[in-house]
Amino acid sequence: MIELKTPREIEEMKPAGRFVAGILKELKETTKVGTNLLEIDEFVHKKIVDRKGAESCYVDYAPDFGTGPFAHYICTSVNDAVLHGVPFDYTLKDGDLVSLDLAISVDGWVADSAISFVVGNDPDPEDLRIIKCTEEALAAAIDVAKPGNRLGDISSTIGDVARSYGYPINLEFGGHGVGHIMHGDPHVPNDGRAHHGYKLREGLVIAIEPWFLKTTDEIYQDPKDGWTLKSSDGSRGAHSEHTIAITENGPIIFTDRSKL
């Protein structure tokens, strides 16, 4: 069921957005060659412990698309891993493409966001290109997230940007409703038909999350952890995500890092 938030509830959701945005901003600034993925996970754990009212959305999360409880505080996907990456004992190397996806509840309200970046001094231009594509798709989708438009306008906008870059599109995982829980209705696919689907209304809060792989739309679940989703052909991927609210004055980006 799709739940619309009141203006007061939208205000109450803002602290969670700022908290998630701040952690991701700090992680992007401090994650470098030599950083271990478990160090990233522990950093987020400490931030949550130190923040009154904050709770992880991932620890003990056990949906049907994973194998058992997730048991970590952040998703860390590297190179050919693009979604749901389980932190493990891996030290980042020069040129690694890193995607960090973080969802935290603060005082009962969830915010969800993801970023991708390359560590080291010599990034592959193709890695930077696919990151740019996800960021452009996210920004374009947010621009059309207005009352009166349709869910298909958001999805088709994302798909149009991906096609302009020549990237295939996977529709198994996409954006979603956000509120007191991390994953709610509606599902927000990364492609669709403009002017079709649910009519966008004031108070709708959704996470929009374009993610693409360079040369395939096929993924598989890593059998070693039962969670991490990787490209079927070993090509790299990127992922960008914001939690937004649709209002009569335009979308509010709860997880906007640029204003921190």
Secondary structure, 3 states (H helix, E strand, C coil): CCCCCCHHHHHHHHHHHHHHHHHHHHHHHHCCCCCEHHHHHHHHHHHHHHCCCEEECCCCCCCCCCCCCCCCCCEEEECCEEECCCCCCCECCCCCEEEEEEEEEECCEEEEEEEEEECCCCCCHHHHHHHHHHHHHHHHHHHCCCCCCEHHHHHHHHHHHHHHHCCCCCCCCCEEECCCCCCEEEEECCCCCCCCCCECCCCCEEEECCEEECCCCCEEECCCCCCCEEECCCCCEEECEEEEECCCCCCEECCCCCCC
